[in-house]
């Protein structure tokens, strides 16, 4: 039979070997045994702590917020505590914006080394954070009652205190990859953290003052084409709506640290302004007036051509009075009297055309000018002004002027 010192030395040797194989859970078992076996085991534990290397973990990225998960403490449910710790660490990695901090620590080891109680108070939690160099860490305690494992999980955040959530699940869940245990871990992380950490999206969209929608929900408006909006870390769909522009959208990966920039270039829509019918009518009226006036001018040229006709000039010297009446009556017996009568009829036709087209041209052009003048905000609607109407006949020409007020 070994004496007490011999048993202590033998346990110390076994402890060193066990520690090399598993620096987390066997250390906890050693701690419990060290309380009963004396100084030699305690010395072995100290040596093991110095030699043990932390387990590997994903390095926190520059755009993530790290959280350390301290191995859950338990008095008897060691398998359940170990699997829950692993499941919590996996759940942290799955949430956008959070990352698993480096280091593999056990709550029992930390509380013993810092002389804290099994359930550390606020001051001790702060010392634990300083010890493991963390701004956030999750810790907890488990107990087993029959077929159930119950306990409390806590998230300590520097400057914000502790958030807690109860936990209870079947004692049969001893595998970290078990779907049911993974759901327990995911729900616990959600309850402790509130979901992904908050980031922000900074939007630049030219100089428009559009409405912003993130993931289909209205979040506010842009000011001078810019705006910053808080969002959870992760991918988001950004949409900007502005009057006179097509919708501009983009997918943005928001980070937990700083604001993600997105630049949008709204494109003017093809929707034209309402037609200004007064302006259109004004141009049509002026154009019609010009066309009607051109017909009137042609009539003037035709009448002038008739007046300068050789037969008319020859006949003019043989009659007194109205030559057209004499030619139609045949009173002179002139050989070209019939030709003169035809020219007079032609001239009469074009005189009638002048009488029709010049007034129409004046009315049309005047209406066009009026419509143009009244198509804007500062239109002059007085309707006053002069109207000039020329008239040219075979015997004479005239110009009439009318002033309207």
Buried (B, 14 or more C-beta within 10 A) or exposed (E): EEEEEEBBBBBBEBBBEBBEEBBBBBBBBBBEBBEEBBEBBBBBBEBBBEEBEEBEBBEBEEBBBBBBBBBBBBEEBBBBBBBBBBBBBBBBEEBBBBBBBBBBBBBBBBBBBBEBEEBBEEEBBBBBBEEBEBBBBBBBBBBBEEEEBBBBBBBBBEEEEBBEBEBEBBBEBBBBEBEEBBBBBBEBBBBBBEBBBBBBBBBBBBEBEBBBBBEEEEBEEBEEBEBEBEBBBBEBEBBBBBEEBEBBEBEBBBBBBEBBEBEBEBEEEEEEEEEEEBBEBBEBBBEBBEBBBEBBBBBBEBBBBBBEBEBBEBBEEBBEEEBBEBBBEEEBEBEBBEBBBBBBEBBBEBBEBBBBBBBBBBBBBBBBBBBBBBBEEEEEEEEEEEBEBBBBBBEEBEEEEEEEE
